[in-house]
């Protein structure tokens, strides 16, 4: 993986925007010590080059009725075929799956599933996930209490 080519100002920009994506260009420029025009040019370049993927609001899950989170490991039969690709596409398309990682170890995928309650999770598990082909095994770990979610990425290595 190539090393990012970000200078100290770029790093300050992305750190500030991770902390508060609602900063105006003027506020951001003041915070990082640039005038507004070069600050905006840098932000646009960072967006164009894919360092900044998007901007969004981080919602409080309980407040919007999504109080049940499960971390689900999935083991599949076969890996290097079209069925595995179709399975990945199906999982990524499920709105209940807010994160999906291909992993090594005892399972093949780790999913973070967010739904309103236990009954909704059961309906998701039985009606959607277990209905997919080539799934060999599913194990669920139910979140008891979130301690850290949607945290900014650590950028210390860029300094």
Backbone bond lengths (Angstrom), bond angles and torsions (degrees), N, CA, C in turn:
res aa  C-N    CA-C-N  psi(-1)  N-CA   C-N-CA  omega(-1)  CA-C   N-CA-C  phi
1 X - - - 1.444 - - 1.525 108.13 -
2 X 1.344 117.56 128.12 1.460 119.30 -178.87 1.521 111.62 -68.98
3 X 1.313 115.38 147.56 1.462 121.01 178.73 1.529 108.39 -74.96
4 X 1.338 117.20 135.23 1.461 119.63 179.49 1.526 111.03 -60.25
5 X 1.328 115.62 144.81 1.459 120.72 179.00 1.527 108.97 -105.07
6 X 1.303 115.58 66.57 1.458 122.32 179.40 1.515 109.34 -109.57
7 X 1.322 116.53 133.59 1.457 118.56 174.76 1.530 108.94 -88.82
8 X 1.319 116.31 -178.60 1.469 121.09 -175.36 1.526 111.68 -62.30
9 X 1.319 117.67 -36.26 1.469 120.38 179.80 1.531 110.45 -68.84
10 X 1.334 116.62 -44.51 1.473 120.18 176.57 1.525 110.34 -57.17
11 X 1.321 115.87 -43.41 1.472 120.37 -179.32 1.521 110.73 -63.55
12 X 1.319 117.27 -41.34 1.476 119.83 177.01 1.527 111.00 -64.39
13 X 1.328 116.77 -38.05 1.471 120.46 178.77 1.516 110.33 -62.09
14 X 1.334 117.50 -51.69 1.472 118.04 -176.07 1.527 111.60 -69.05
15 X 1.332 117.48 -31.90 1.468 119.32 176.05 1.525 110.50 -65.51
16 X 1.326 116.79 -43.68 1.469 120.31 -179.88 1.523 110.97 -65.13
17 X 1.330 117.80 -40.77 1.464 120.41 -179.81 1.520 112.10 -71.47
18 X 1.332 117.83 -31.23 1.465 119.33 173.64 1.518 110.81 -64.17
19 X 1.316 116.50 -39.58 1.459 120.55 -178.86 1.521 111.30 -71.88
20 X 1.326 117.30 -35.42 1.456 121.22 -178.87 1.519 109.52 -152.78
21 X 1.308 116.66 94.56 1.460 122.60 -179.01 1.515 113.87 -71.23
22 X 1.323 116.82 -6.73 1.469 120.64 -179.59 1.525 113.07 -94.25
23 X 1.317 117.32 3.86 1.458 119.43 178.09 1.523 109.89 -59.86
24 X 1.328 116.31 134.85 1.462 119.13 172.41 1.519 107.57 -72.48
25 X 1.316 116.94 163.29 1.460 120.02 178.02 1.525 110.32 -59.52
26 X 1.313 116.76 -38.98 1.461 120.58 179.58 1.538 110.74 -63.27
27 X 1.331 117.09 -45.96 1.470 120.82 178.34 1.526 110.87 -62.72
28 X 1.332 116.24 -42.96 1.465 120.77 179.64 1.527 110.06 -62.64
29 X 1.320 117.13 -45.30 1.462 121.05 -179.58 1.527 110.81 -59.90
30 X 1.328 116.77 -43.41 1.473 120.17 177.63 1.523 110.99 -62.01
31 X 1.329 115.82 -43.61 1.458 120.51 -176.10 1.522 112.21 -63.84
32 X 1.343 117.65 -36.70 1.465 119.48 -175.86 1.522 113.58 -99.35
33 X 1.347 116.81 -4.77 1.461 119.77 175.36 1.512 114.68 84.29
34 X 1.327 117.20 35.85 1.471 122.03 175.17 1.515 108.62 -124.13
35 X 1.313 116.04 163.94 1.459 118.19 170.26 1.532 107.64 -81.29
36 X 1.343 117.59 160.24 1.472 120.40 -173.32 1.524 115.52 -58.99
37 X 1.323 118.94 -41.00 1.477 119.92 -176.49 1.527 113.13 -62.51
38 X 1.341 119.83 -53.02 1.469 118.42 178.29 1.529 112.47 -65.57
39 X 1.328 116.69 -30.03 1.466 119.42 177.31 1.525 109.70 -63.39
40 X 1.324 116.72 -47.18 1.464 120.50 -179.86 1.527 111.10 -62.80
41 X 1.332 117.11 -40.55 1.473 119.80 178.09 1.524 110.78 -60.67
42 X 1.330 116.50 -41.67 1.465 119.87 179.18 1.524 111.19 -65.62
43 X 1.330 117.47 -43.96 1.467 120.61 179.25 1.526 109.73 -60.02
44 X 1.321 117.16 -45.99 1.475 120.91 179.45 1.526 111.04 -60.95
45 X 1.344 117.02 -40.41 1.467 120.18 177.36 1.529 110.93 -64.85
46 X 1.335 116.77 -43.30 1.468 120.34 178.90 1.534 110.95 -62.20
47 X 1.299 117.20 -36.40 1.477 121.09 176.09 1.529 109.78 -68.01
48 X 1.328 116.41 -48.90 1.470 121.71 -177.51 1.530 111.19 -60.75
49 X 1.347 116.95 -39.10 1.466 120.96 -178.06 1.523 112.94 -82.97
50 X 1.337 118.04 -0.93 1.452 121.28 174.07 1.522 115.92 87.18
51 X 1.320 118.45 7.27 1.463 119.66 175.07 1.527 110.29 -70.09
52 X 1.324 115.91 -41.07 1.462 121.41 175.51 1.520 106.46 -101.58
53 X 1.328 114.91 113.22 1.466 120.53 -174.80 1.523 111.98 -83.30
54 X 1.342 117.02 -44.38 1.460 120.12 -177.98 1.524 109.49 -167.67
55 X 1.312 115.08 175.77 1.454 122.57 175.16 1.519 106.66 -125.42
56 X 1.328 117.11 139.34 1.458 119.25 179.91 1.522 110.25 -158.57
57 X 1.315 114.40 163.56 1.457 120.38 174.43 1.522 108.36 -88.85
58 X 1.316 117.20 137.99 1.461 121.96 174.71 1.527 106.18 -95.33
59 X 1.320 115.99 117.92 1.455 121.76 -174.73 1.521 111.45 -92.66
60 X 1.321 116.13 149.72 1.459 122.68 173.26 1.532 106.52 -79.69
61 X 1.313 116.90 112.20 1.468 121.72 -172.27 1.521 112.80 -56.10
62 X 1.325 117.41 -46.81 1.463 120.22 -179.17 1.521 111.71 -60.56
63 X 1.333 116.92 -39.19 1.466 120.96 -176.89 1.525 112.51 -65.40
64 X 1.334 116.90 -27.25 1.465 120.25 178.97 1.526 111.78 -101.97
65 X 1.334 116.83 18.39 1.454 121.18 173.93 1.513 115.95 77.99
66 X 1.323 117.65 22.01 1.467 120.92 179.05 1.530 109.20 -117.17
67 X 1.318 115.17 71.55 1.448 121.11 -172.58 1.518 115.43 -93.11
68 X 1.322 118.87 6.29 1.466 121.11 -176.34 1.524 108.46 -122.29
69 X 1.329 116.13 119.74 1.461 121.65 177.85 1.516 109.11 -122.00
70 X 1.325 115.89 133.65 1.462 121.74 175.59 1.523 108.74 -127.16
71 X 1.320 115.23 139.99 1.457 121.57 171.85 1.515 105.89 -102.98
72 X 1.309 115.98 119.99 1.454 121.93 -169.03 1.522 109.49 -118.42
73 X 1.329 115.50 126.02 1.462 119.36 173.23 1.523 108.00 -97.84
74 X 1.312 114.84 139.04 1.462 121.55 -177.81 1.515 108.39 -126.05
75 X 1.313 115.07 129.44 1.462 122.00 174.58 1.523 106.93 -112.02
76 X 1.334 117.06 135.49 1.460 119.95 -178.25 1.522 111.01 -118.26
77 X 1.326 114.53 164.15 1.469 122.06 173.39 1.511 107.40 -98.49
78 X 1.321 117.69 122.42 1.463 121.16 -179.05 1.520 110.79 78.40
79 X 1.321 116.19 146.59 1.462 119.27 -175.61 1.518 113.77 -130.00
80 X 1.284 118.37 -37.28 1.462 120.60 -168.87 1.523 111.56 -104.72
81 X 1.312 116.30 52.35 1.457 117.13 178.50 1.523 110.28 -141.97
82 X 1.301 115.38 177.39 1.461 120.94 -177.50 1.515 112.06 -64.71
83 X 1.330 117.95 -29.45 1.467 120.37 178.68 1.524 111.33 -64.14
84 X 1.333 116.41 -38.28 1.470 119.46 177.87 1.522 110.35 -67.31
85 X 1.316 117.12 -39.36 1.469 120.35 176.69 1.520 110.96 -63.66
86 X 1.310 117.12 -42.32 1.465 121.38 179.00 1.522 110.96 -64.92
87 X 1.332 116.67 -38.87 1.463 120.93 177.26 1.530 110.10 -61.73
88 X 1.323 116.84 -47.00 1.466 120.09 179.10 1.524 110.81 -59.40
89 X 1.317 117.28 -45.23 1.463 120.78 179.35 1.525 111.04 -60.34
90 X 1.326 117.07 -41.13 1.464 121.24 -179.14 1.525 111.01 -66.38
91 X 1.324 116.99 -42.83 1.466 120.61 -179.82 1.527 110.56 -65.05
92 X 1.326 116.99 -45.99 1.461 121.27 -179.09 1.535 111.05 -61.99
93 X 1.312 117.56 -30.95 1.465 121.72 -178.69 1.530 113.65 -78.17
94 X 1.320 118.31 -12.74 1.469 120.76 -178.16 1.521 110.20 -76.82
95 X 1.324 118.76 120.82 1.468 120.43 -177.68 1.526 113.49 -64.58
96 X 1.314 117.92 -25.14 1.470 120.81 179.10 1.526 112.06 -69.44
97 X 1.318 116.72 -23.15 1.467 121.91 179.77 1.525 107.44 -87.44
98 X 1.331 116.44 105.69 1.465 120.35 -177.57 1.524 112.26 -92.45
99 X 1.334 117.28 -13.26 1.462 121.95 174.57 1.520 107.93 -152.23
100 X 1.325 116.08 141.50 1.461 121.84 178.70 1.523 107.56 -143.87
101 X 1.319 115.31 127.82 1.460 121.20 179.65 1.519 109.25 -128.53
102 X 1.326 117.05 134.39 1.459 120.80 166.71 1.528 105.06 -78.86
103 X 1.326 117.11 129.54 1.456 121.04 -174.65 1.527 110.72 -128.09
104 X 1.323 114.92 165.21 1.460 120.24 172.92 1.520 107.55 -104.18
105 X 1.305 116.57 164.19 1.458 120.66 179.58 1.509 111.40 113.39
106 X 1.325 116.09 -145.28 1.464 121.43 -175.47 1.517 113.82 -70.80
107 X 1.330 118.18 -20.94 1.460 120.46 -179.84 1.521 109.36 -126.48
108 X 1.314 115.28 172.68 1.459 121.04 -177.29 1.524 112.79 -103.07
109 X 1.336 116.64 -30.63 1.461 121.52 -178.78 1.519 109.97 -136.67
110 X 1.315 115.31 147.91 1.456 122.06 172.13 1.522 106.82 -122.20
111 X 1.333 115.74 121.91 1.458 121.81 -178.22 1.517 109.89 -113.41
112 X 1.317 116.17 144.48 1.455 121.36 167.79 1.516 105.83 -108.46
113 X 1.318 115.78 118.90 1.466 122.30 -175.25 1.528 108.41 -114.36
114 X 1.323 116.52 130.19 1.457 122.30 -179.06 1.523 108.96 -124.21
115 X 1.334 115.45 122.93 1.470 122.73 -179.21 1.529 109.12 -142.54
116 X 1.332 118.24 170.45 1.463 119.78 -178.67 1.528 115.43 -64.30
117 X 1.346 117.63 -41.05 1.460 119.27 -171.78 1.528 110.50 -160.48
118 X 1.340 115.67 -179.59 1.467 121.58 -178.23 1.521 111.81 -60.04
119 X 1.316 116.93 -40.43 1.465 120.20 -179.54 1.535 110.95 -63.86
120 X 1.320 116.13 -39.87 1.467 120.09 177.87 1.521 110.73 -66.43
121 X 1.331 116.56 -36.23 1.459 119.36 177.46 1.525 110.39 -65.50
122 X 1.314 116.29 -42.91 1.468 119.76 178.31 1.528 110.30 -60.32
123 X 1.323 117.17 -43.01 1.469 120.86 178.76 1.534 110.27 -63.63
124 X 1.330 117.54 -40.84 1.463 121.15 177.30 1.524 110.38 -62.98
125 X 1.327 116.07 -48.06 1.456 121.32 -176.27 1.525 111.33 -62.32
126 X 1.322 116.14 -51.91 1.468 120.63 -175.38 1.529 111.98 -77.77
127 X 1.320 116.68 -40.13 1.456 120.29 -174.10 1.513 115.60 -86.22
128 X 1.321 117.89 -18.68 1.465 119.94 -177.84 1.523 112.32 -123.48
129 X 1.332 115.91 -62.31 1.459 118.90 -170.57 1.524 112.60 -66.13
130 X 1.324 116.62 -51.81 1.470 119.19 -177.73 1.518 112.89 -70.63
131 X 1.315 116.55 -10.18 1.459 121.94 178.29 1.530 111.86 -81.23
132 X 1.323 116.88 -13.13 1.463 120.23 -177.62 1.526 110.75 -76.19
133 X 1.328 116.57 144.38 1.469 119.55 179.74 1.532 110.95 -70.78
134 X 1.286 116.59 160.43 1.469 130.04 177.35 1.519 115.18 64.21
135 X 1.323 118.53 6.14 1.465 118.71 174.78 1.523 108.03 -76.77
136 X 1.314 114.93 125.48 1.456 121.66 -177.96 1.525 111.16 -98.12
137 X 1.341 117.10 -38.30 1.461 120.50 -175.66 1.517 109.77 -155.42
138 X 1.333 115.56 142.15 1.459 122.56 176.27 1.515 108.14 -131.40
139 X 1.315 116.63 132.98 1.469 121.75 174.94 1.512 108.63 -128.62
140 X 1.327 115.39 136.70 1.467 120.79 -177.25 1.515 111.11 -113.05
141 X 1.313 115.23 137.99 1.457 123.13 170.69 1.520 106.30 -120.10
142 X 1.319 116.10 118.55 1.457 121.38 -176.01 1.527 108.97 -88.33
143 X 1.335 115.99 130.05 1.462 120.95 177.65 1.523 109.08 -73.39
144 X 1.306 116.98 130.43 1.457 122.45 178.27 1.526 110.24 -89.14
145 X 1.340 116.71 -48.43 1.458 121.14 -179.10 1.525 108.83 -150.62
146 X 1.327 117.58 126.46 1.473 118.50 176.73 1.523 110.28 -73.48
147 X 1.309 116.34 132.60 1.455 121.15 177.81 1.528 111.15 -107.65
148 X 1.333 116.70 -30.85 1.458 121.19 179.57 1.517 107.84 -155.79
149 X 1.313 116.33 119.35 1.466 120.98 177.71 1.520 109.03 -137.83
150 X 1.308 116.75 152.71 1.459 123.72 175.72 1.524 112.76 51.31
151 X 1.309 116.85 38.77 1.470 121.30 -179.97 1.527 110.37 -74.41
152 X 1.339 117.01 151.34 1.454 119.62 173.37 1.526 111.07 -62.07
153 X 1.321 116.39 152.36 1.464 120.16 177.43 1.528 109.70 -69.06
154 X 1.328 117.57 144.99 1.468 120.02 177.26 1.530 109.51 -75.71
155 X 1.309 117.76 125.89 1.457 122.01 -174.79 1.533 113.07 -113.53
156 X 1.318 117.32 11.02 1.455 121.32 -177.55 1.514 114.23 -58.47
157 X 1.317 117.82 -30.00 1.453 121.00 -178.87 1.534 112.94 -70.60
158 X 1.339 117.27 -14.07 1.461 120.67 -179.71 1.529 112.76 -84.73
159 X 1.311 115.90 -13.00 1.485 119.39 -176.38 1.513 111.04 -72.34
